[in-house]
Every structure is written in structure tokens, then in C-alpha cells.
Amino acid sequence: MRAVIQKSVGGPEVLEVVETERPVPQSGEVLVKVHASAVNPVDVAVRAGLFPLLGEPPFGVGWDISGVVEEVGPGAGFEVGDEVYGMPFFPRAATGYAEYVVAPSGQLARKPVSVGHVQAAALPLAALTAWQGLVQAADVKEGDRVVIQRAAGGVGHFAVQIAKARGAHVTAIASAARHDFVRGLGADEIIDYRTTDFTEAVKDADVVLDSMAQGDLSLRAVRPGGVLISILEHEDQELAARVEAAGRRFAGIFVQPDRAALEAIAELVDAGRIRPYVEATFPLEEAGKAHELVEAKHVQGKIVLTV
């Protein structure tokens, strides 16, 4: 099979397509024939050596996949031909940019039927991050005031939609060029971070989703008793202590595979409450170009590789 691997850390040029052995599913695992795999900022950071999750190369980055079950191991919870999606093994290597990926069946869910594989592949890591923060950690509910940073990005555009599906009032932080897009996601208010300090405009948020590593700044917008969710400073114990000392709650999110959440997300997609947005697609051979786009940090929604 073809797979994208890297033999050293570095720029996008270190990604190369190689021929390698097709993996074999073990007990409780399935072999997925991958149709699409999304590219996330964590992929870029690991590739560049900035976030050494996988140790020393060679390895293959990529975790978000959508495809069709090709083989099943003993005790696997799917059948050959099932359409599935998920984020297997994270934060261990899954080598998701490949024609075939082995995954524990408990880390996959049935693909939403209303979208294709490209859109489904865009969901897992980003939508699970938003879900685990807003739903599982903060328990966002009807009437809550929620602030979403980077609202037009991968995590952000799902977070806006998940918060709205929960009945929240959403304030989205995005550049002016993204306002129409974010408004279309359902945001109630939009603030241009380039011209306005959102903490001057918002003082009473029940929940702030911080995806900018600006925890101390974001804290100013959270009401007493509210929740600050951080997806980049999740291990910052000093920040957590400052948040708690200020009478707010800190929730550091490091996304995990979660079948039940994937199933709930798929239900919302099929109900029309969540719409994955894919800005561009690339074939496996152009994984480096996809990384260049993500690395530039101006992607609207997601970038996906087609297999």
C-alpha cells in the first residue's frame, strides 16, 4: 500500500509517499480502506519536531480518517463494508495518511450518512476537541454565553455549531474576512480580534474556549463561576491555579479517541446541526502542500487529503 512517512523532522518536504506492507488487524481491530484523511495543526507540529509525540523518525503523521472496513479482527464491532470514521490511536502513531489504516474498533464510529468521506474525515480531531471541551468539560446548556476563539478554524467552526446545538448564545472571535462564514455557522455576535479586544466587549461569559494560548487574557472575559477551556495550555498548572484563584474553573483539553462522542457528533451532522467545511483537498502525493497551507494558519475550516 501507499503511505506518507517522514525519515526526519523538518519542513513539508520531508513528507514522502512510500510503498509499505498493509497492516493486519488484531483482536478487536479493523482494517480500514481510507478514502480521506484530514490534516491538523498537530500533524504539522509533530512533523516539524515542535511537538515530539512520536519520538524519533521514521514515522507517519495523521490521525483523522474516513473509509470503509476492509477486514475485521476477532471481536471487532464492525463488519466488512461498514463506512466508519475516527481518530485512532491518538496520541500514538496511526499513520493516517495512507491507503489502509488499522484501528481499534472502539475508537471508530459509523460515518455520518449525510456527508461524504472528505467531510467526515474533517470531523474527528477538531470536532472531538470542541465536544470534549464544551460538552464534557463545561456542560454547555441552553442560554449559556459562550465565547469561541479562532471561530473560523478547524476546532472553532465546529465549536460554534456545537454550542449553538446546545442552545448557547455564541460570541465568535474572527477576522473581518471570516465574519460572513462564521455568521453562517450560527454565531450570534462576532468580534474582529484585529480591531477589538474581546475582553473589553465581553465580561460575563459562562464559557470561553481559548485556542490561542492566551489563557490569562481570556480569563478576563469569564464570569465568576464560569469555565475557561484551554486546548493549547492544557498542562499549564500555574495558569490553572490562577484561574481557580480568580473563582473560575479551568478545563485543559487534550483530545482523546471517543466513540460515544463520535456517534453523538454524527447524529448532529445527520440532523443538519453540524456542517463540516473543507477549504481544500489534496492527493496523498501533495501532503506537503497541504501542510504548507495549515502551517500558514489562515485555513477556513479544514484541509483534507484524498486517498
C-alpha contacts under 8 A as a table, 3 or more apart, distances in Angstrom:
res1	aa1	res2	aa2	distance
1	M	19	E	5.52
1	M	20	T	5.53
1	M	21	E	6.19
1	M	22	R	5.67
1	M	98	A	7.53
1	M	99	E	6.03
1	M	100	Y	7.09
2	R	17	V	6.32
2	R	18	V	5.58
2	R	19	E	4.76
2	R	20	T	6.33
2	R	98	A	5.83
2	R	99	E	5.77
3	A	17	V	5.44
3	A	18	V	5.56
3	A	19	E	6.52
3	A	20	T	6.93
3	A	60	G	7.83
3	A	95	T	7.47
3	A	97	Y	5.88
3	A	98	A	4.00
3	A	99	E	6.37
3	A	284	L	7.85
4	V	15	L	6.21
4	V	16	E	5.27
4	V	17	V	4.40
4	V	18	V	6.26
4	V	60	G	6.06
4	V	61	V	7.86
4	V	95	T	7.47
4	V	97	Y	5.52
4	V	98	A	6.19
4	V	284	L	7.05
4	V	287	A	7.79
5	I	15	L	5.73
5	I	16	E	5.61
5	I	17	V	6.46
5	I	18	V	7.05
5	I	58	P	6.82
5	I	59	F	5.54
5	I	60	G	4.23
5	I	61	V	7.12
5	I	95	T	7.54
6	Q	9	V	7.11
6	Q	14	V	5.47
6	Q	15	L	4.96
6	Q	16	E	6.22
6	Q	47	R	7.69
6	Q	57	P	6.50
6	Q	58	P	5.46
6	Q	59	F	5.75
6	Q	60	G	6.16
7	K	14	V	7.02
7	K	57	P	5.15
7	K	58	P	4.25
7	K	59	F	6.90
8	S	14	V	6.51
8	S	56	E	7.77
8	S	57	P	5.43
8	S	58	P	6.50
9	V	14	V	6.86
9	V	46	V	7.97
9	V	47	R	5.54
9	V	48	A	5.12
9	V	49	G	5.37
9	V	57	P	7.03
10	G	13	E	7.55
10	G	14	V	6.15
10	G	47	R	6.42
10	G	48	A	4.52
10	G	49	G	6.75
11	G	14	V	6.02
11	G	47	R	7.43
11	G	48	A	5.95
12	P	15	L	5.91
12	P	47	R	7.72
12	P	48	A	7.96
12	P	287	A	7.80
12	P	288	G	4.49
12	P	289	K	7.21
12	P	291	H	6.10
12	P	292	E	6.57
13	E	16	E	7.56
13	E	288	G	5.93
14	V	288	G	7.91
15	L	287	A	6.93
15	L	288	G	6.11
16	E	285	E	7.39
17	V	284	L	7.23
17	V	285	E	6.25
22	R	100	Y	6.64
23	P	31	L	7.43
23	P	100	Y	7.34
23	P	101	V	6.94
23	P	102	V	6.27
24	V	31	L	6.81
24	V	102	V	6.91
25	P	28	G	7.88
25	P	29	E	5.14
25	P	30	V	5.28
25	P	31	L	5.61
25	P	71	E	7.14
25	P	72	V	6.40
25	P	73	G	5.23
25	P	102	V	5.80
25	P	103	A	7.56
26	Q	29	E	5.37
26	Q	30	V	7.58
26	Q	73	G	5.09
26	Q	74	P	7.06
27	S	73	G	4.84
27	S	74	P	4.64
27	S	75	G	6.02
27	S	76	A	6.82
28	G	72	V	7.87
28	G	73	G	5.69
28	G	74	P	5.80
28	G	75	G	4.88
28	G	76	A	4.18
28	G	77	G	7.28
28	G	104	P	5.92
28	G	105	S	6.03
28	G	106	G	7.87
29	E	72	V	6.32
29	E	73	G	5.26
29	E	74	P	7.60
29	E	75	G	7.80
29	E	76	A	5.49
29	E	102	V	6.66
29	E	103	A	5.42
29	E	104	P	4.21
29	E	105	S	5.12
30	V	69	V	6.54
30	V	70	E	7.45
30	V	71	E	5.74
30	V	72	V	4.42
30	V	73	G	5.81
30	V	76	A	6.48
30	V	78	F	7.56
30	V	102	V	5.69
30	V	103	A	5.58
30	V	104	P	6.37
30	V	105	S	5.98
31	L	69	V	5.84
31	L	70	E	5.44
31	L	71	E	4.99
31	L	72	V	6.27
31	L	100	Y	6.68
31	L	101	V	5.80
31	L	102	V	4.47
31	L	103	A	6.53
32	V	67	G	5.97
32	V	68	V	5.43
32	V	69	V	4.48
32	V	70	E	5.47
32	V	71	E	7.26
32	V	100	Y	5.52
32	V	101	V	5.28
32	V	102	V	6.13
32	V	103	A	7.42
33	K	67	G	5.45
33	K	68	V	5.24
33	K	69	V	6.17
33	K	70	E	5.87
33	K	99	E	5.97
33	K	100	Y	4.66
33	K	101	V	6.78
34	V	37	S	7.31
34	V	65	I	6.46
34	V	66	S	5.88
34	V	67	G	4.33
34	V	68	V	6.66
34	V	98	A	6.88
34	V	99	E	5.25
34	V	100	Y	5.43
34	V	101	V	6.83
34	V	307	V	6.45
35	H	65	I	7.64
35	H	66	S	5.93
35	H	67	G	4.83
35	H	68	V	7.64
35	H	99	E	7.47
35	H	117	H	6.17
35	H	118	V	7.45
35	H	306	T	6.06
35	H	307	V	5.00
36	A	65	I	5.88
36	A	66	S	5.49
36	A	67	G	6.80
36	A	117	H	5.90
36	A	118	V	5.36
36	A	121	A	5.83
36	A	304	V	6.70
36	A	305	L	5.55
36	A	306	T	4.48
36	A	307	V	5.50
37	S	62	G	7.20
37	S	63	W	7.36
37	S	64	D	5.29
37	S	65	I	4.47
37	S	66	S	6.51
37	S	96	G	6.36
37	S	97	Y	6.04
37	S	118	V	7.44
37	S	121	A	5.39
37	S	122	A	7.43
37	S	304	V	5.71
37	S	305	L	5.13
37	S	306	T	6.56
37	S	307	V	7.65
38	A	62	G	7.26
38	A	63	W	7.56
38	A	64	D	5.27
38	A	65	I	6.72
38	A	118	V	7.99
38	A	121	A	5.51
38	A	122	A	5.29
38	A	302	K	7.20
38	A	303	I	5.97
38	A	304	V	4.14
38	A	305	L	5.88
39	V	43	D	6.50
39	V	62	G	6.58
39	V	64	D	7.48
39	V	290	A	7.19
39	V	291	H	7.15
39	V	294	V	7.50
39	V	302	K	7.32
39	V	303	I	5.65
39	V	304	V	5.77
39	V	305	L	7.20
40	N	43	D	5.33
40	N	44	V	6.90
40	N	62	G	7.72
40	N	125	L	7.83
40	N	126	A	7.96
40	N	154	G	7.92
40	N	294	V	7.14
40	N	302	K	7.71
40	N	303	I	7.71
41	P	44	V	5.12
41	P	45	A	6.32
41	P	294	V	6.36
41	P	295	E	7.01
42	V	45	A	5.00
42	V	46	V	6.09
42	V	51	F	7.68
43	D	46	V	5.27
43	D	47	R	6.06
43	D	61	V	5.71
43	D	62	G	5.94
44	V	47	R	5.12
44	V	48	A	6.15
44	V	291	H	6.21
44	V	294	V	7.45
44	V	295	E	6.57
45	A	48	A	5.23
45	A	49	G	6.26
45	A	50	L	5.03
45	A	51	F	5.36
46	V	49	G	5.16
46	V	50	L	5.91
46	V	51	F	4.84
46	V	52	P	5.71
46	V	53	L	6.54
46	V	54	L	7.50
46	V	61	V	7.30
47	R	50	L	7.68
47	R	61	V	6.95
48	A	51	F	7.75
49	G	52	P	5.66
52	P	55	G	5.62
52	P	56	E	7.86
53	L	91	P	6.70
53	L	92	R	7.15
54	L	57	P	7.71
54	L	59	F	7.32
54	L	91	P	7.98
54	L	92	R	6.48
54	L	93	A	6.41
56	E	59	F	7.73
59	F	93	A	7.36
59	F	95	T	7.25
60	G	93	A	6.87
60	G	94	A	7.27
60	G	95	T	4.36
60	G	96	G	7.24
60	G	97	Y	7.28
61	V	93	A	6.70
61	V	94	A	7.05
61	V	95	T	5.17
61	V	96	G	6.40
61	V	97	Y	6.97
62	G	93	A	7.89
62	G	94	A	6.64
62	G	95	T	5.49
62	G	96	G	4.20
62	G	97	Y	5.56
63	W	86	G	7.92
63	W	87	M	5.05
63	W	88	P	6.17
63	W	89	F	7.64
63	W	90	F	6.71
63	W	93	A	7.79
63	W	94	A	5.78
63	W	95	T	6.76
63	W	96	G	4.76
63	W	97	Y	7.79
63	W	125	L	7.70
64	D	85	Y	7.65
64	D	86	G	5.95
64	D	87	M	4.76
64	D	88	P	7.52
64	D	96	G	6.48
64	D	121	A	5.65
64	D	122	A	7.03
64	D	123	L	7.56
64	D	124	P	5.85
64	D	125	L	6.36
65	I	85	Y	5.61
65	I	86	G	5.73
65	I	87	M	6.46
65	I	96	G	6.37
65	I	120	A	7.91
65	I	121	A	4.97
65	I	124	P	7.88
66	S	83	E	7.53
66	S	84	V	5.81
66	S	85	Y	4.20
66	S	86	G	6.72
66	S	111	K	7.24
66	S	117	H	5.38
66	S	118	V	7.36
66	S	120	A	6.04
66	S	121	A	4.85
67	G	83	E	5.73
67	G	84	V	5.66
67	G	85	Y	6.43
67	G	117	H	6.49
68	V	80	V	7.62
68	V	81	G	5.67
68	V	82	D	5.56
68	V	83	E	4.48
68	V	84	V	6.02
69	V	72	V	7.35
69	V	78	F	7.53
69	V	79	E	6.80
69	V	80	V	4.97
69	V	81	G	5.20
69	V	82	D	5.36
69	V	83	E	6.44
69	V	84	V	7.09
70	E	80	V	5.34
70	E	81	G	6.47
71	E	79	E	7.84
71	E	80	V	5.81
72	V	76	A	5.98
72	V	78	F	7.16
72	V	79	E	6.74
72	V	80	V	6.73
73	G	76	A	5.60
76	A	79	E	7.96
76	A	104	P	7.84
76	A	105	S	5.73
77	G	105	S	5.81
77	G	106	G	7.43
78	F	82	D	6.61
78	F	105	S	7.00
79	E	82	D	5.76
82	D	110	R	7.24
83	E	110	R	5.82
83	E	111	K	5.57
84	V	108	L	6.31
84	V	109	A	5.45
84	V	110	R	4.31
84	V	111	K	4.53
85	Y	108	L	5.61
85	Y	109	A	5.67
85	Y	110	R	6.23
85	Y	111	K	5.22
85	Y	120	A	6.63
85	Y	121	A	6.59
85	Y	124	P	7.44
86	G	107	Q	6.36
86	G	108	L	4.61
86	G	109	A	6.36
86	G	121	A	7.58
86	G	124	P	5.43
86	G	257	P	7.54
86	G	259	R	7.88
86	G	262	L	7.23
87	M	90	F	6.49
87	M	107	Q	6.80
87	M	108	L	7.10
87	M	124	P	5.72
87	M	125	L	6.27
87	M	257	P	5.88
88	P	94	A	6.27
88	P	103	A	5.51
88	P	104	P	6.85
88	P	107	Q	5.63
88	P	108	L	7.06
88	P	257	P	6.43
89	F	92	R	5.18
89	F	93	A	6.41
89	F	94	A	5.81
89	F	103	A	7.21
89	F	104	P	7.80
89	F	107	Q	7.73
89	F	257	P	7.16
90	F	93	A	6.74
90	F	94	A	7.17
90	F	256	Q	6.55
90	F	257	P	6.64
91	P	256	Q	7.78
94	A	101	V	7.13
94	A	102	V	7.75
94	A	103	A	7.83
95	T	98	A	6.57
95	T	101	V	7.14
96	G	101	V	6.45
97	Y	284	L	6.84
97	Y	305	L	7.50
98	A	101	V	6.68
98	A	284	L	7.62
98	A	307	V	7.16
99	E	307	V	6.10
103	A	107	Q	7.05
103	A	108	L	7.54
104	P	107	Q	5.52
104	P	108	L	7.20
105	S	108	L	5.45
105	S	109	A	7.92
106	G	109	A	7.75
106	G	258	D	7.96
106	G	259	R	6.12
107	Q	257	P	5.55
107	Q	258	D	6.02
107	Q	259	R	5.29
108	L	258	D	7.88
108	L	259	R	5.72
108	L	262	L	7.54
109	A	259	R	5.76
109	A	260	A	7.97
109	A	262	L	6.01
109	A	263	E	5.92
110	R	263	E	7.16
110	R	266	A	7.82
111	K	117	H	7.87
111	K	120	A	6.53
111	K	266	A	6.73
112	P	115	V	6.07
112	P	120	A	6.88
112	P	266	A	4.82
112	P	267	E	7.06
112	P	269	V	6.49
112	P	270	D	6.00
113	V	116	G	7.54
113	V	270	D	6.62
114	S	269	V	7.27
114	S	270	D	5.41
115	V	119	Q	6.03
115	V	120	A	6.45
115	V	270	D	7.92
116	G	119	Q	5.59
116	G	120	A	6.19
117	H	120	A	4.90
117	H	121	A	5.89
118	V	121	A	5.29
118	V	122	A	6.59
118	V	278	V	7.83
118	V	304	V	6.57
118	V	305	L	7.88
118	V	306	T	7.08
119	Q	122	A	5.21
119	Q	123	L	7.00
119	Q	276	P	5.70
119	Q	277	Y	7.05
119	Q	278	V	6.67
120	A	123	L	5.47
120	A	124	P	7.75
120	A	276	P	7.49
121	A	124	P	6.71
121	A	304	V	7.21
122	A	125	L	7.94
122	A	126	A	7.58
122	A	276	P	6.54
122	A	277	Y	7.71
122	A	278	V	7.03
122	A	302	K	6.06
122	A	303	I	7.41
122	A	304	V	6.61
123	L	126	A	5.95
123	L	127	A	5.24
123	L	128	L	7.59
123	L	276	P	6.64
124	P	127	A	5.43
124	P	128	L	5.59
124	P	262	L	7.07
125	L	128	L	5.26
125	L	129	T	6.07
125	L	255	V	7.03
126	A	129	T	5.16
126	A	130	A	6.40
126	A	154	G	5.71
126	A	155	V	4.45
126	A	158	F	7.16
127	A	130	A	5.12
127	A	131	W	5.98
127	A	154	G	7.97
127	A	155	V	6.10
127	A	158	F	5.57
127	A	159	A	7.16
127	A	265	I	7.56
128	L	131	W	4.87
128	L	132	Q	5.81
128	L	255	V	6.62
128	L	256	Q	7.65
128	L	257	P	7.91
128	L	258	D	7.61
128	L	261	A	6.91
128	L	262	L	7.14
129	T	132	Q	5.32
129	T	133	G	6.17
129	T	155	V	6.68
129	T	231	I	7.73
129	T	253	I	7.06
129	T	254	F	7.42
129	T	255	V	5.21
130	A	133	G	5.25
130	A	134	L	5.89
130	A	135	V	7.90
130	A	155	V	5.93
130	A	156	G	7.43
130	A	158	F	6.56
130	A	159	A	4.99
130	A	162	I	7.53
131	W	134	L	5.32
131	W	135	V	5.23
131	W	136	Q	6.68
131	W	159	A	7.26
131	W	162	I	7.09
131	W	261	A	7.27
132	Q	135	V	5.72
132	Q	136	Q	4.82
132	Q	137	A	6.12
132	Q	253	I	7.17
132	Q	255	V	7.15
133	G	136	Q	5.93
133	G	137	A	5.01
133	G	138	A	6.18
133	G	209	L	7.68
133	G	229	I	6.30
133	G	251	A	7.28
133	G	253	I	6.20
134	L	137	A	6.01
134	L	138	A	5.01
134	L	139	D	6.04
134	L	140	V	5.69
134	L	159	A	7.51
134	L	162	I	7.84
134	L	163	A	7.06
134	L	209	L	7.82
134	L	229	I	7.94
135	V	138	A	5.71
135	V	139	D	4.47
135	V	140	V	5.64
136	Q	139	D	5.65
137	A	251	A	6.43
138	A	207	V	7.15
138	A	227	V	6.43
138	A	229	I	7.83
138	A	251	A	7.67
140	V	144	D	6.40
140	V	163	A	6.85
140	V	166	R	6.54
140	V	168	A	7.04
140	V	207	V	7.74
141	K	144	D	5.77
141	K	166	R	5.42
141	K	167	G	6.05
141	K	168	A	6.16
142	E	166	R	5.93
142	E	167	G	4.12
142	E	168	A	5.19
143	G	167	G	5.98
143	G	168	A	4.85
143	G	169	H	6.07
144	D	167	G	7.51
144	D	168	A	4.77
144	D	169	H	6.00
144	D	205	A	7.78
144	D	206	D	5.92
144	D	207	V	7.63
145	R	168	A	5.92
145	R	169	H	4.85
145	R	170	V	6.10
145	R	171	T	7.56
145	R	204	D	7.68
145	R	205	A	5.06
145	R	206	D	5.20
145	R	207	V	6.54
146	V	163	A	7.31
146	V	168	A	6.54
146	V	169	H	6.08
146	V	170	V	4.95
146	V	171	T	6.15
146	V	205	A	5.80
146	V	206	D	6.01
146	V	207	V	4.80
146	V	208	V	5.78
146	V	209	L	7.69
147	V	170	V	5.88
147	V	171	T	4.73
147	V	172	A	5.91
147	V	173	I	7.43
147	V	205	A	6.68
147	V	207	V	6.29
147	V	208	V	4.64
147	V	209	L	6.15
148	I	151	A	5.59
148	I	156	G	6.35
148	I	159	A	6.95
148	I	160	V	6.69
148	I	170	V	7.27
148	I	171	T	6.34
148	I	172	A	5.01
148	I	173	I	6.04
148	I	208	V	6.16
148	I	209	L	5.06
148	I	210	D	6.96
149	Q	156	G	6.54
149	Q	172	A	6.35
149	Q	173	I	4.86
149	Q	174	A	7.10
149	Q	208	V	7.84
149	Q	209	L	6.17
149	Q	210	D	5.71
149	Q	211	S	6.00
149	Q	212	M	7.19
150	R	153	G	5.54
150	R	155	V	7.95
150	R	156	G	5.41
150	R	157	H	7.99
150	R	172	A	7.63
150	R	173	I	5.79
150	R	174	A	5.65
150	R	211	S	6.79
150	R	212	M	7.66
151	A	155	V	7.61
151	A	156	G	3.97
151	A	157	H	5.17
151	A	159	A	7.46
151	A	160	V	6.69
151	A	172	A	5.45
151	A	173	I	5.63
151	A	174	A	5.71
151	A	182	V	6.69
152	A	156	G	5.63
152	A	157	H	4.95
152	A	174	A	6.42
152	A	178	R	6.46
152	A	181	F	7.17
152	A	182	V	5.98
152	A	300	Q	5.46
152	A	301	G	6.11
153	G	156	G	4.99
153	G	157	H	5.60
153	G	298	H	7.88
153	G	299	V	6.25
153	G	300	Q	5.16
153	G	301	G	4.81
153	G	302	K	7.23
154	G	157	H	5.84
154	G	158	F	6.86
154	G	299	V	7.84
154	G	300	Q	7.12
154	G	301	G	4.59
154	G	302	K	5.39
155	V	158	F	5.50
155	V	159	A	6.05
155	V	301	G	7.98
156	G	159	A	4.87
156	G	160	V	6.20
157	H	160	V	5.40
157	H	161	Q	6.62
157	H	182	V	7.21
157	H	185	L	7.17
157	H	301	G	6.35
158	F	161	Q	5.20
158	F	162	I	6.05
158	F	274	I	6.98
158	F	275	R	7.84
158	F	276	P	7.35
159	A	162	I	5.08
159	A	163	A	5.97
160	V	163	A	5.33
160	V	164	K	6.21
160	V	170	V	6.69
160	V	172	A	7.30
160	V	185	L	6.71
160	V	186	G	7.08
160	V	187	A	6.48
161	Q	164	K	5.08
161	Q	165	A	6.06
161	Q	185	L	6.06
161	Q	186	G	6.70
161	Q	273	R	6.78
161	Q	274	I	5.70
161	Q	275	R	7.88
162	I	165	A	5.00
162	I	166	R	6.36
162	I	273	R	7.73
162	I	274	I	6.95
163	A	166	R	5.11
163	A	167	G	6.56
163	A	168	A	5.42
163	A	169	H	7.73
163	A	170	V	6.97
164	K	167	G	5.01
164	K	168	A	5.17
164	K	169	H	6.88
164	K	170	V	6.87
164	K	186	G	6.76
164	K	187	A	7.65
165	A	168	A	7.48
165	A	273	R	6.25
169	H	187	A	7.66
169	H	188	D	6.23
170	V	186	G	7.95
170	V	187	A	5.23
170	V	188	D	5.31
170	V	189	E	6.47
171	T	187	A	6.17
171	T	188	D	5.98
171	T	189	E	4.62
171	T	190	I	5.60
171	T	191	I	7.33
172	A	182	V	7.26
172	A	187	A	6.10
172	A	188	D	7.74
172	A	189	E	6.17
172	A	190	I	4.71
172	A	191	I	6.25
173	I	190	I	5.85
173	I	191	I	4.96
173	I	192	D	6.07
173	I	193	Y	6.15
173	I	198	F	7.56
174	A	178	R	6.13
174	A	179	H	6.61
174	A	182	V	7.79
174	A	190	I	6.95
174	A	191	I	6.27
174	A	192	D	5.29
174	A	193	Y	6.14
175	S	178	R	5.51
175	S	179	H	6.73
175	S	191	I	7.70
175	S	192	D	4.85
175	S	193	Y	6.17
175	S	194	R	6.51
176	A	179	H	5.26
176	A	192	D	5.64
177	A	180	D	7.46
178	R	181	F	5.33
178	R	182	V	6.20
178	R	300	Q	7.92
179	H	182	V	5.14
179	H	183	R	5.91
179	H	190	I	6.78
180	D	183	R	5.06
180	D	184	G	6.16
181	F	184	G	5.14
181	F	185	L	6.64
182	V	185	L	5.06
182	V	186	G	6.87
182	V	187	A	6.15
182	V	190	I	7.78
183	R	186	G	5.30
183	R	187	A	5.05
183	R	188	D	7.28
183	R	190	I	7.56
184	G	187	A	7.32
187	A	190	I	6.83
191	I	196	T	6.81
191	I	198	F	6.59
192	D	195	T	5.72
192	D	196	T	5.91
193	Y	196	T	5.19
193	Y	197	D	6.17
193	Y	198	F	6.69
194	R	197	D	7.98
196	T	200	E	7.81
196	T	201	A	7.88
197	D	200	E	5.54
197	D	201	A	6.97
198	F	201	A	5.03
198	F	202	V	5.94
198	F	221	A	7.67
199	T	202	V	5.08
199	T	203	K	6.26
199	T	217	L	7.30
199	T	218	S	6.82
199	T	220	R	5.85
199	T	221	A	4.94
200	E	203	K	6.97
200	E	221	A	7.82
202	V	205	A	6.69
202	V	221	A	5.36
203	K	220	R	6.61
203	K	221	A	4.31
203	K	222	V	6.18
203	K	223	R	6.44
204	D	221	A	6.03
204	D	222	V	5.56
204	D	223	R	4.43
205	A	208	V	6.58
205	A	221	A	5.87
205	A	222	V	4.73
205	A	223	R	5.51
205	A	226	G	6.95
206	D	222	V	6.05
206	D	223	R	6.02
206	D	225	G	7.70
206	D	226	G	4.56
206	D	227	V	6.22
207	V	222	V	6.44
207	V	226	G	5.79
207	V	227	V	4.78
207	V	228	L	5.90
207	V	229	I	7.30
208	V	218	S	6.88
208	V	219	L	7.91
208	V	221	A	7.39
208	V	222	V	6.56
208	V	227	V	6.57
208	V	228	L	5.13
208	V	229	I	6.05
209	L	228	L	6.39
209	L	229	I	4.82
209	L	230	S	6.26
209	L	231	I	7.92
210	D	213	A	6.61
210	D	214	Q	6.72
210	D	215	G	6.59
210	D	218	S	6.70
210	D	228	L	7.20
210	D	229	I	5.85
210	D	230	S	4.92
210	D	231	I	6.63
210	D	232	L	7.93
211	S	214	Q	7.71
211	S	230	S	6.23
211	S	231	I	5.58
211	S	232	L	6.20
212	M	215	G	7.91
212	M	232	L	7.05
213	A	230	S	7.20
213	A	231	I	7.75
213	A	232	L	5.47
213	A	233	E	5.82
214	Q	217	L	5.40
214	Q	218	S	6.04
215	G	218	S	5.05
215	G	219	L	5.98
215	G	228	L	7.67
215	G	230	S	6.94
215	G	233	E	7.46
215	G	239	L	7.07
216	D	219	L	5.18
216	D	220	R	7.14
216	D	239	L	7.25
217	L	220	R	5.76
217	L	221	A	7.84
218	S	221	A	5.63
218	S	222	V	7.15
218	S	228	L	7.48
219	L	222	V	5.35
219	L	228	L	6.56
219	L	243	V	6.97
220	R	223	R	8.00
222	V	226	G	5.64
222	V	227	V	6.76
222	V	228	L	6.90
222	V	248	R	7.32
223	R	226	G	5.18
223	R	248	R	7.30
224	P	246	A	7.52
224	P	247	G	5.48
224	P	248	R	5.45
225	G	247	G	5.85
225	G	248	R	4.70
225	G	249	R	6.59
226	G	248	R	5.20
226	G	249	R	6.12
227	V	248	R	5.86
227	V	249	R	4.66
227	V	250	F	5.86
227	V	251	A	7.00
228	L	243	V	7.71
228	L	248	R	7.27
228	L	249	R	6.17
228	L	250	F	5.05
228	L	251	A	6.11
229	I	250	F	6.16
229	I	251	A	4.71
229	I	252	G	5.84
229	I	253	I	7.02
230	S	233	E	5.58
230	S	234	H	5.57
230	S	250	F	7.74
230	S	251	A	6.31
230	S	252	G	4.94
230	S	253	I	6.12
231	I	234	H	5.60
231	I	252	G	6.03
231	I	253	I	4.95
231	I	254	F	6.40
232	L	252	G	7.95
232	L	253	I	7.86
233	E	236	D	5.30
233	E	239	L	8.00
233	E	252	G	6.74
234	H	251	A	7.29
234	H	252	G	3.71
234	H	253	I	5.51
234	H	254	F	6.59
235	E	252	G	6.69
236	D	239	L	5.40
236	D	240	A	6.32
237	Q	240	A	4.88
237	Q	241	A	6.11
238	E	241	A	5.06
238	E	242	R	6.30
239	L	242	R	5.08
239	L	243	V	6.19
240	A	243	V	5.14
240	A	244	E	6.20
240	A	250	F	5.55
241	A	244	E	5.14
241	A	245	A	5.99
242	R	245	A	5.01
242	R	246	A	6.19
243	V	246	A	5.17
243	V	247	G	6.72
243	V	248	R	5.47
243	V	249	R	6.28
243	V	250	F	6.05
244	E	247	G	5.20
244	E	248	R	5.16
244	E	249	R	5.55
244	E	250	F	6.66
245	A	248	R	7.34
258	D	261	A	5.43
258	D	262	L	6.25
259	R	262	L	4.99
259	R	263	E	6.18
260	A	263	E	5.12
260	A	264	A	6.31
261	A	264	A	4.99
261	A	265	I	6.06
262	L	265	I	5.03
262	L	266	A	6.07
263	E	266	A	5.08
263	E	267	E	6.32
264	A	267	E	5.13
264	A	268	L	6.48
265	I	268	L	5.14
265	I	269	V	6.26
265	I	274	I	7.76
266	A	269	V	5.00
266	A	270	D	6.17
267	E	270	D	5.16
267	E	271	A	6.07
268	L	271	A	4.91
268	L	272	G	6.23
268	L	273	R	5.06
268	L	274	I	5.66
269	V	272	G	5.17
269	V	273	R	5.67
269	V	274	I	4.60
269	V	275	R	6.19
270	D	273	R	7.55
270	D	274	I	7.96
271	A	274	I	7.77
272	G	275	R	6.80
276	P	301	G	7.35
277	Y	300	Q	7.68
277	Y	301	G	5.04
277	Y	302	K	6.30
278	V	281	T	7.46
278	V	300	Q	7.67
278	V	301	G	5.61
278	V	302	K	4.71
278	V	303	I	5.79
278	V	304	V	6.97
279	E	299	V	7.07
279	E	300	Q	6.04
279	E	301	G	6.12
279	E	302	K	5.79
279	E	303	I	5.89
280	A	302	K	7.41
280	A	303	I	5.27
280	A	304	V	6.57
281	T	290	A	7.78
281	T	303	I	5.89
281	T	304	V	4.81
281	T	305	L	5.46
281	T	306	T	6.61
282	F	285	E	7.86
282	F	286	E	5.83
282	F	287	A	6.79
282	F	289	K	7.80
282	F	290	A	6.56
282	F	304	V	6.49
282	F	305	L	4.80
282	F	306	T	6.03
283	P	286	E	5.49
283	P	287	A	6.91
283	P	305	L	5.35
283	P	306	T	4.96
283	P	307	V	6.23
284	L	287	A	5.34
284	L	305	L	5.94
284	L	306	T	6.48
284	L	307	V	6.16
285	E	288	G	7.85
286	E	289	K	5.32
286	E	290	A	6.59
287	A	290	A	5.03
287	A	291	H	6.26
287	A	305	L	6.99
288	G	291	H	5.04
288	G	292	E	6.28
289	K	292	E	5.02
289	K	293	L	6.51
290	A	293	L	5.30
290	A	294	V	6.45
290	A	303	I	6.68
290	A	304	V	7.71
290	A	305	L	7.70
291	H	294	V	5.10
291	H	295	E	5.86
292	E	295	E	5.08
292	E	296	A	6.29
293	L	296	A	5.29
293	L	297	K	7.16
293	L	298	H	7.50
293	L	299	V	6.86
294	V	297	K	5.48
294	V	298	H	7.15
294	V	299	V	6.18
294	V	303	I	7.33
296	A	299	V	7.67
299	V	302	K	6.63
299	V	303	I	7.59
